[in-house]
Amino acid sequence: MSIRVEGLSKRYWLHGHGPGTFQQALGQTFGALSRGRPFWALRDVSFRVEAAEAVAIIGANGAGKSTLLRMICGLGRPTEGVARVDGRVAALLELGAGFHPQLSGRENLYVSAIVSGMRRVEVDARFAEIVAFAGVEQFIDEPLRTYSSGMKLRLAFAVAIHVDPAVLIIDEALAVGDAEFQERCLERIEEFHRRRRTLLVVSHDMDLVRRFCGRGLLLQHGRVIADGPVDTIASQYQAGDAELPDQPAG
């Protein structure tokens, strides 16, 4: 077993009441919890992913896909239920989110890799390969603030893919760089899966999820409404056949 999700729910509080006076805004700020409206981004989600399985999480914007991945990665606390992962995880969720603009590319690379679970000796051994994959050799000792957005994303992707995880989690992160770099990323993910590692993918690109995944989960309004072969789930999503009434506010 690589991933176990049981009864997972995540509630947020919505506090927007439209424009008003400054006094009303203060009241909303200090009395938010008592007056907020609950919104369930996830509601009673349960599934398991076996070791070496490749699973696509499919659904429209706002279905809860990214929230689900964040809970699985431990980047937030569920309101109810549990999400557990066995082994080292590399998550391509918010590429470069932990980078510091004043540190050099080299320093950011080391910090990011070590935070992801690599030991210093492992980073030393793979440093040249990571930099070459990102294509930033010429700039690796320059401050990150001098990098273009594409360079930052390539470096972040290169670090994540070289962490050598047991589980790789990807959330719409494959559109970084030019076409040549994207294809190298896809080839590396295929290599990862051939080594019988576990893959969890969120994407609106149905050709991509069909390329990598054998199974799909369809999310709607924070609930899993279908689970089966990825071709079936992708076709159901594309046809708009899956319908679930809007959840109640409470």
N, C-alpha and C positions, 0 to 999 in steps of 0.2 A: 504494500500500500504506500503510495506517495503522498496523496492529498485526501484528507477526510473533512468534509463539511457537514455539520449536523445542526439542523434547526437554526440556521444563521439568519439573524435579523439585525438591521441597522436603522435606527430612527434619528432623524434630524428635526430641529425645531425651526420653523419658518416664522419670522417676526415682521415681515413687511406689511405695513398697513396703508401704503400710499403716502403722498405728500401731506404734511401737517405743520403745526407750529413747532418752534424750538422746544417748548415745554412738553409737547406730545412726544417729541423725539427722545427727550430725557426720560420720560415715563416709560417708553418702550425699551430703552436701554436697561434701566434699573429694575423693571418689572417683567423682563423678557420671558423668563421661564414660566411665570404664571399665566401670561397672555399668549404665548407662542402657539402656533398650530403644528401638530406633529405631522411629519412626512416620513413614510417608511420607504427608504431607498432599497432595502432588501427585506423580504418577509418569508421566514420559515424555509430557507433554502437548504437542501440536503443533497449531497451526491458524493461519490468516491471516485478517485482516479487511481488506477493501478500503476505500478512501476512500469516504465517504458511506454505508457499510453500517451497518445497525442489527442488532445481534446480542444475543440473550439467553443468559445462562449459567444453566442450570436444574439443580436437583438438591436432594436432601434436606439437612437440617442435617448438617454434618460432611462433606459431599462434597468440600470443597476450594475452593468458589466464592470466598469472601472471600480466602483465601490466594492464589489465582490473580490476583485483581484487585490485591492488594498487590504481588505480584511485577511485574505489568505496569506499575504506577505507580512502581516503584523504591523501595517502602517495605520492602524486605527483599531479602536476597541468595538467589538460588536455589542449591540444592545442586548441581544439574546443569542444563545447557541455558541458553537465553537468552530474554529477552522484550524486544522493542524497539517503541517507539512513535514515529511521525513527527509532529512538530508539538507545539504547546502542549496540555497535558492539564489538564482540570479533573476532579477526582475527588471524588465525594460518598461517601466511605467512612465516616469517623468524624467526623461533622459537629461542628465546634467543638473538635476534639481539640487544636488548636494555640492556642486562645484563652487569654489570661491573665486571671484573675479581677480583678486589681488595676488593669488597664488599662481605659480607657473603651471603649464600643462603637465610637467613632470610631477610636481607636488600634488596636483589634483588627481593625477592617475594613481599615485601611491595611496593617497587617502581613500579614494573611492574603492580601490581594489581591497584594501585592508578592512574597510567597513563592511564590504561584501563577504568577508570571511576568508580571504587569502592571507597566508603568512608572508612576512616580508621577504623571505627567501624565495617563495613562489613568484612574487611580483618581480624580484630581481631576475629570475630565470626567464620570465615571459615579457619583460619590459620591451625589448626590441621588437618582438612580434606584435605586441599591442600597438606600439607607435606606428609600425609599418602598415598594419591593417587600417589604422585611422588615417594614414597619409599625412601626418603632421610632423614628420621628422625635423623639418627646417624650423619649426616654431615651438618645439617641445619645451624649451627653457624660457619662452616669452610669457608674460602675464596673460592669464586667460581673458582678461578684458580686451586684449588686442585681437582675439580670435573672432572670426565670423560665426554666426549662429550655426551654419553648417559644419564648421570645424569642431565646435563644441559638441554637437550631436554625434559626429563621427567618433570623437574620442570617447564619449560616454558609452556609445554602442560597443566600441572595441573593448573597453574595460569589461562591460557586462558579459560579453560573449566569451571572454577568455578566463572567467572566474572558474570554469570547469565545474558547474553545478550539477546536482542530481536532478534538479527541477528548474526549467527555464520558463518564465512567465513573461508574455509579451502583450502589451496593450497599444495597438496602433502605432508601433515604433519603427515600422519597416520602411517608412517614406523619407528616410534621412539620406542626404547626399544626392549625388547624381545617379543615373541609371546603372553605371558600372559598379559603384559602391553598393547600391541596393542589391544587385545580383550576387555580389560577394557575400553580403549578409545572408541572403537566402541560401546560398550554398553552404555557409557555415552552420546554419540552423539544420539543414538536411543532414550534414555530417553529424551534428549533435544527436539528432534523432536516430541515425543509423547505429550510434553507439549505445542504443537502448536506454536513453535518458528520457525523462518525463517532460512533456511539452504542454503548456496551457496557453492558448492564443485567443486574443480578442481582436477582431478586425471586421470591417464592413466589406472587405474584398473577399467575395465568396470563392473566387478562383484560388486565392491564396490559402484559405482554410481547407479547401478541397485538396490542395497540393500537399499540405502537411498533416492533416488530421484525419483520423478514421471515425471519430465520434463527435457529435455536436450537442450542446445544451442550448435551448432557446429560452431567453429571459424576456419577460414582459412585466412591466410595473413591479419589478423587484422580485418576481417569482419565476421559478423554473416551470415552464408549461409544456416542454417537450424535451426528450432525451433519447437519442438514437443515432443511427448512421449519419455521418456528416452530410452526405448527398441529400438524404431525406429532410434533415433539419434545415439545410441551406435552401432547398427548394421551397419548403414551407414558409421560411422567412421572406424569400423573394416574392412568393405569390401573395403574401399578406394574409395567409389562411389562418394564422394564429390570432385568436381574439380572446381577450380577457377583460371583463368589465373593470373600469377604473376603481381603484381601491378607495375605501372611505377615508375621510380625513382623520378620524379618530382611531 
